[in-house]
Amino acid sequence: MAEEGAVIGCHTVDEWNHQLGQAKESSKLVVVDFTASWCGPCRIIAPIFAELAKKFTNAIFLKVDVDELKTVSEEWKVTAMPTFIFLKDGEVVDKLVGAHKDELPKKVELLLNKQ
C-alpha cells in the first residue's frame, strides 16, 4: 500500500482489487474518487482530494479513471464524474456525486468520527 497521506491511483483491475483487499483488511475508511481526465470539475476537486489524503491519514484515498477502468466504474454504478464512494469493510457507507468542495471534507470527517 502507498504511504499514508497519498492518493493511490488504481490503473489496472488487478491493482484496484489489490488495494480494495488491503483496505478491507485494514478496516479503515476508504474514499474512492471516480474521475476522468476530460472532466473539468474533476480537475478542480483533485487538489482538494489530495489535501484530504494528507489531512486524514487514518483513511485510504483511491483514485480511479473511469475511462481507464470502465469495468470497475460500471460495477460500482458510476454514471457521473466526479463520484466519491465511501467504503468501510468493503461495503458502501456513503456516496457523493459532484465536485462539492465544501461537502466532501465534511463527509470524510463525519464518517471517520463514526468509526
C-alpha positions as CSV (number, residue, x, y, z in Angstrom):
1,M,0.0,0.0,0.0
2,A,1.2,3.5,-0.7
3,E,2.4,5.7,2.1
4,E,-0.1,7.5,4.4
5,G,-1.2,10.8,3.2
6,A,-1.1,10.0,-0.5
7,V,-3.8,9.4,-3.1
8,I,-3.4,5.9,-4.6
9,G,-4.1,5.8,-8.3
10,C,-5.5,2.4,-9.5
11,H,-4.7,1.9,-13.2
12,T,-5.5,-1.8,-13.6
13,V,-8.3,-4.0,-12.4
14,D,-5.7,-6.1,-10.5
15,E,-4.3,-3.0,-8.8
16,W,-7.9,-2.0,-7.8
17,N,-8.7,-5.4,-6.4
18,H,-5.4,-5.5,-4.5
19,Q,-5.9,-2.0,-3.0
20,L,-9.5,-2.8,-2.1
21,G,-8.5,-6.1,-0.5
22,Q,-5.8,-4.3,1.6
23,A,-8.2,-1.6,2.6
24,K,-10.8,-4.1,3.7
25,E,-8.2,-5.9,5.9
26,S,-7.2,-2.6,7.5
27,S,-10.8,-1.7,8.4
28,K,-10.1,1.9,7.5
29,L,-12.5,4.2,5.8
30,V,-11.9,4.2,2.0
31,V,-12.7,7.2,-0.1
32,V,-12.7,6.4,-3.8
33,D,-12.6,9.3,-6.4
34,F,-14.1,8.1,-9.7
35,T,-12.7,10.7,-12.1
36,A,-12.0,11.3,-15.8
37,S,-9.1,13.2,-17.4
38,W,-11.6,15.2,-19.6
39,C,-13.8,16.2,-16.7
40,G,-13.4,19.9,-15.7
41,P,-15.0,19.6,-12.2
42,C,-12.8,16.5,-11.6
43,R,-9.6,18.6,-12.2
44,I,-10.9,21.3,-9.9
45,I,-11.6,18.9,-7.0
46,A,-8.4,16.8,-7.5
47,P,-6.1,19.1,-5.4
48,I,-8.7,19.2,-2.6
49,F,-8.9,15.4,-2.7
50,A,-5.1,15.2,-2.4
51,E,-5.2,17.6,0.6
52,L,-7.8,15.5,2.3
53,A,-5.5,12.4,1.9
54,K,-2.7,14.4,3.6
55,K,-5.0,15.6,6.4
56,F,-6.9,12.4,7.1
57,T,-4.1,9.8,7.2
58,N,-6.4,7.4,9.1
59,A,-8.4,6.9,5.8
60,I,-7.4,5.4,2.5
61,F,-7.9,7.6,-0.7
62,L,-8.1,5.8,-4.0
63,K,-8.5,7.3,-7.5
64,V,-10.0,5.5,-10.5
65,D,-10.1,6.9,-14.0
66,V,-13.5,5.8,-15.4
67,D,-12.1,5.6,-18.9
68,E,-9.1,3.5,-17.8
69,L,-11.2,1.1,-15.6
70,K,-14.6,1.0,-17.3
71,T,-15.5,-2.3,-15.8
72,V,-14.8,-1.0,-12.2
73,S,-16.8,2.1,-12.7
74,E,-19.7,0.1,-14.2
75,E,-19.5,-2.4,-11.3
76,W,-19.8,0.5,-8.8
77,K,-22.6,2.1,-10.9
78,V,-20.7,5.3,-11.5
79,T,-22.7,7.4,-14.1
80,A,-21.4,11.0,-13.4
81,M,-18.0,12.4,-12.6
82,P,-16.6,13.0,-10.1
83,T,-18.3,10.4,-7.9
84,F,-16.9,9.7,-4.5
85,I,-17.8,6.4,-2.9
86,F,-17.1,5.8,0.8
87,L,-16.4,2.3,1.9
88,K,-16.0,0.6,5.2
89,D,-15.1,-3.1,5.4
90,G,-15.8,-3.4,1.7
91,E,-19.3,-2.0,2.0
92,V,-20.6,1.3,0.6
93,V,-21.4,3.6,3.6
94,D,-22.0,6.8,1.6
95,K,-21.7,8.4,-1.9
96,L,-21.2,11.9,-3.1
97,V,-21.7,12.9,-6.8
98,G,-20.2,16.2,-8.0
99,A,-17.3,18.4,-7.1
100,H,-18.7,19.6,-3.8
101,K,-15.5,21.1,-2.3
102,D,-17.2,22.1,1.0
103,E,-19.3,18.9,1.4
104,L,-16.5,16.4,0.6
105,P,-14.3,17.2,3.7
106,K,-17.3,17.3,6.0
107,K,-18.4,13.9,4.8
108,V,-14.9,12.4,5.3
109,E,-14.7,13.8,8.8
110,L,-18.2,12.7,9.7
111,L,-17.6,9.1,8.5
112,L,-14.2,9.0,10.3
113,N,-15.8,10.1,13.5
114,K,-18.3,7.2,13.2
115,Q,-15.5,4.6,13.2
